Amino acid sequence: MRTYPENNLIARPALRVTVGVSDADIVGTDNRAIQAAVDYVGNLGGGTVEIGPGEYLLRDSIHMRTRVTLRGAGERTVLKKAASAYSLLAADGDFGEEAITLEDPAGFDVGFGVWIASKRTGGFHSICATILNRDGNYFTISRPLNADCMMAHEAFAATVFPAISAYHVQEFRIENLVIDGNREENPIRVSGCRGAGIFFYQGDAGVIADCVVRGYNGDGISFQQSNDVQVRNCRVEGNGGGGLHPGSGSQRPVITGCRSIGNDGDGFFFCWRVRHATVENCEFRDNAGVGMSIGHKDSDNVIRGNTIAGNAKGGVYWRKEDEPMAAHRIEFVGNTVENNDGFGLFIDGETNGTVVRGNTIRGTRGGGQTVGIHIGKDAGGVLLEDNTIHAETKLVDERD
């Protein structure tokens, strides 16, 4: 019997490929150059793609591969989303169909990223895909439609997409780069269930470190059905959706040292079934929603050492859910919650096992955060311990 060497036991130097505007292994200034490097390294089992200083124009996502590190040169490496095009569909898009027909195909072409949705088809029922072929106004795409997208419901396509996507991959890193969402030339806001500046779907053990996501018309960073994700020392600011959005059963995420500032939605949105998360030493400030929202089956999470300040709809909100779907056993420890509109903490819904310990909750400006802690009438056990509260009304407990 013929035998083969155990190649996985042979020490090999780490693969490294550079991309840049000049003097690089792959020279280019758009997503195609970066994607070529990512695919090359991914096909050889993993390694590092280093993107040099410069601005790189994105007409589709950078699609991550397993065991690939994508590394920029910090603030000097900017991935900028191209201006978007928009068209209504000229024929119904049927569930499972891998094609669309457009009324106005101007601005759509092979290799471009595209989002397909309608007034009734959004969130997870929409899709982001890549255009593969074109025949006039008829385009084939890389993913099947996830629902019927009907002309009667104003179904449309737009060339909007995550700047960096990670679908069905593991053990990858994105670090030391800036994403410019070019919001002024991208008026269509994409759902955080399918799009964000950086977006994972079933992307396990991914790490995002020392990145900036700014001006993206959607969430800054979103990961769905993705386990063991780490987001470290990132800044998300001025985005059209929320700042950070883990969701859809993502287990054991760690978010630390991040800043979510001036976004149009919540600073941090626990979506559905996010469990055993740690959120620590972050800042959620001046967002148009609440600083942090916790809700549907988001249980056994630890939130500690954060600053939550100046948010327009309140500090931290436990969403109103019935007991089987509520967020249980949340530990909220050692945080500073100040100058949010209305309330510092609002523990709503049929939650149980909530621990609020050692926090500073204060309003230091006229008006604003007038209630320190508000506990809704359906809440279960809430342990309040060693908190410092400065507010017109320190505690409202509707259970009394």
N, C-alpha and C positions, 0 to 999 in steps of 0.2 A: 504494500500500500504506500502510495506517495504521501509524504508529509510536507508541511509548509512551516516556515519559521513563525514564531509568535511575534508578529509585527508590533503588536500593542506593547510588548515588553522592551522594544528597542528604543533607546533614548534618541530623540530627534530634537533638533533646535526648534524653538517656537517660531511659527511662521509669522512673518510681519510683512505687510504690503502697505505702501504709502500712496496717498492720493493728494494731488495738489494742483495749483494753477500753473506750476512749472517745477522742474527738478524733482519729479516723483516717479514712482513705478508706473502709475497710471495718471496721466495728465488730463484734466478736465475741470469744468466748473458747474456741473449739474449732477442730478441724481444718477444718471447713467454711469458716470465714472465711479461714483461711490458704490453703486450696486454691483458693478463688475468686480470690484475688489472684495466686497462682502461675499458674493457668490463663489469667487475663486477660493477664498480662504475657507468658506464653509464646506465646499466640495472636497477639500483636502483634510477635513477633520477638525478645523478650528484654528484660531490664532487671532492676530490683531490687525485691524485696519486703522491706520493713522491718517487723519485728514488734516492737511496743513492749513495755515492761515489763509483766509480769503472768504468770499461770499459764494455760495453754491446754490443755484436755482433749482427748486424741486417742482417737477411736473407730475411726479408720482411719489409715493412713500419710498423711503429706504426700508426694504424688507429684510429684517434680521434673520440670521441663521444660527443654528445651534452651535454653542461653544465659540462664538465670534465676539470679540471686543471691538466696539466702534469708539475710537478715541479722537477727540479734537485737540486743538491748541488753545483751549479755554475761550475767552471772550473774542479771540481773533478768528475763530472758526464759526461762521454763521451759515446755517442752513435756512434759506429763505423760500417760503412758499410762493410759487408763481401766481399771478392774477387768475381768478377763476372765471369760467364760462358757465352759462346756465341755459337750459332748454326744457320746455315741457316735452313729454313723450308724445309721439305721433301715432303710437299703437300701444295697447295695453301691454304691460310687462307682467307675464304670468309666473306664478310660483314655480320655481325650479328652472325657469328659462335663463339661458346664459347669453342673452342678447337684449339690446334695446334699440328702438327706433325713435329718432329725435326730430322735433319740428325744425329746429335751427342747429345744425351741426357745427357752426362756426366756433372755433376754439376747442373742439374735441378732436383728438387724433390718437393713433396707435401709440401705446406706451404711456398714455396719460392716466392718472388716477381719477376715479369718478365715484360719486355718492349718488345712490338712487333711492328715492323715498316719495311719499305723497302726504297729503293732509291726513290720511288715515293710516299710513304706513311709515312709522318712525321708530326710534329706539332700536331694539334688537331686530325688528322686522325690516329695517332698511339694511343696505349693504354698502360697503366700500370695496371697490374692485379696480382692476387695471384693464384698459381697453386693449384687446388683442388683435382685432382685425377690423377693417372698415370697408364698406361698400356703399358709397353715397352717404345717406343718413342712417344706415343700418350698421350697428357696431356689435361685435361679440366681446364678451367680458370674461374675466378670469374666475368669477364665482357665480353660482346660480342665485337668482333672486330668492329672497327668504320669505316672500309673501306676494300676493297679487298687488301690483302697482297699477292702478286703473286710471285711465284718462278722466273718467268721471270724478275722480278724487284729486285731480290736478297733479298727477304723478309727474316727476321731473328727474332730471339728472343734472349734476353740477360737478365741475372738476375741483372738488374739495376732498380732502383725505388727510390722514395723519402724516405729519412730517416723517416720523419713524414708526413703523408697525412691526409687531412681533406676533405672528400667528403660529401656533402649534410648534414652538421651539422651546429649548431648554438651555439653561446655563450660559447666559449671554450677558454682555455688559454694554452700557451706553454711558460715556463719560466725557467731561471736559469740552462741552460744546454749547452753542447757542442756537435755539430755534426761533426764527422770526416768522410769525404767522401772517405777516403782511395783511393785517386786518382791513386796511383801507381798500384793498383791491380784492377782498374776499367777503362780500356782504352776506353770503349764506352761512348761517350758523349750523354746524353739524352736531348731532346728538353725541353725548359722551359715551353712550353705549356702543357706538361704532367709530367714534373719532375723537381725537385729542391731538395736541401737539406731539405727544408720545403716547402710543396706544398699544396695549398688549391684549391678545385674546388667546387664552390657553397658552400663555407664555410663562412657563414655570422657572423659578430660580433665576429670574432676570434682575439685574442691578442697574439702577440709574443713579449716577453720582456726579455731583458738581456740574449740573446742567442748568441752563436758563431756558424757559419757555415763555415767550412774550408775544402779545398781540395776535394770538391764534383765535379764530372765531369759533370757539368751542371750549371744552375743558383744556386745562394745561396738560395734566398727566392723568390718564385713565387706564386701569387694567381690570379686565373682566375674566372670570373663571381662570385666574392665574394664581398659583400658589407660591409661597416663599419668595415673594418679590421684596426687594429692598430699594427704597428711595432715600438717598442720603445727600444732604447739603445742596439741595436744588432750590431754585427760585422760579416761581410761576407768577406772572404779573400781567395785568391789563388784558386778560383773555376774555372772550365773549361768553364763556360758560363759567363753570366752577374752577377752582384751582386744582385740587387733588381729588380723585374719584376712584377709589377701589370698590369693586362690586362683584355681584353675581357669583357668590360662593368662593371668592378669593380667600384662602386660608393663610394665616401666619404672616401677613405682611409686616414689614418694619419700615416706618417712616420717621426719619430722624434728621434734625438740623435743617429743616426746610423752611422756606418763607413763601407764603401765599398771600399776595398783596394786590388789592385794587382790581379784583376780577368781578365780572358781572353777575356771578352766581355765588354759591357758598364757598367759603375758603377751603373747607374739607367736607366731602360728602361720602359718608359710609352708605353705600348703595344697599344691596340685598345680600344677606348671609355672609357678611364679612366677619370672621371669627378669629380669635386668638391673635389679634393685631396689637402692635405696640406703636404708639404715636408719641414721640417725645422730643423735647427741646426744639420745637417748631414755633413759628410765628404765623398767625392767621389774622390779618389786619386790613381794615378799610375795604372789605368786600361788600358787594351790593346785597348779598343774601345774609345768612347767619354765618358766624365764624366756623361752626362745626355742626353738622347734622348727623344724627344717629337714628337708625330705624329698623327696617324689616329683618328680623332674625340676626341682627348685628350683635352677637353676644360674646361674652368672655374677652372683652377688649380692654387694654390698659392705655390710658391717656394721661401723661404725666410731664410736668416741667415745661408746658407750653405757655405762650402768650397769645391771648385771644382778645383783640381790641379793635374798637372803632367800626364794628360791622353793622350794616344798616338795618338788619332784621333781627338782631339779637346775638347773644354770645354763643351758647351751646344749646341745641334743641334735640331732646329725645322725641322722635316723631310719634304721633298718636297711632298705636297699633294694638290690636287685641292680643291677649296673653300668648297664644301660640306663636304669634309673629313679632312680638315685642323684643326689644333689645335688653337682655338680661345680664346681670353680673358685670356691669361696667365699672371699672375702677378709674375714678377721676381724681388724680392726686397731684398736689404740688404745682398747680397751674395758676397763672395770673389772668383774670378775666376782668377787663375794665373798659368803660366808656362805650359799650355797645348800646344799640338802641333798644330801649324797653327793659330787657332782662339780661342778667348774667347767665343763669342756667334755668332752663324750663324742662322739667322731667315729666313728660306727658306719656300717655298710653299706659297699658297694664304691665309695666316693667317691674322686675323683681331683682333683689340682690344688688342694688346700686350702692356704690361706696363713693362718697364725696369727702375727701380728707385733705387737710393741710393746704387749702387753696386760698388765694387772695382774690376777693371779688369786690370790686369797687367802682363807683362812679365819681369822677373828679371834675367833671364839667357840668354846667347847668343843664337840666333836662337829661335826656339820654338814658343811661342805665339806672332806672329808678327802683327796680326790683332786683334784689340779689339772687335769691333762689325761689323759683316757683315750682311747686309740686302739684301735678294734676290730680283730680279726684279719683282716678282709677289706678294710680300708681300703687305698687306693692311696697315692700320693704326698701327704705332709703336710709342709709347710715350717714349722718352728718357729723363730722368730727374734726375739731381743731381748725376750722375755717375762719378767716378774718374777712368780715363783710362790712363794707361801708356803702350804704344805700338808703334812700328815703324809706323803703320798706325792705327789711333784711330777708324776710321769709314769708311767702304765701303758701299755705298748705291747704289745698282744697279737700283733703281727706278728713280734716277736723270736723 
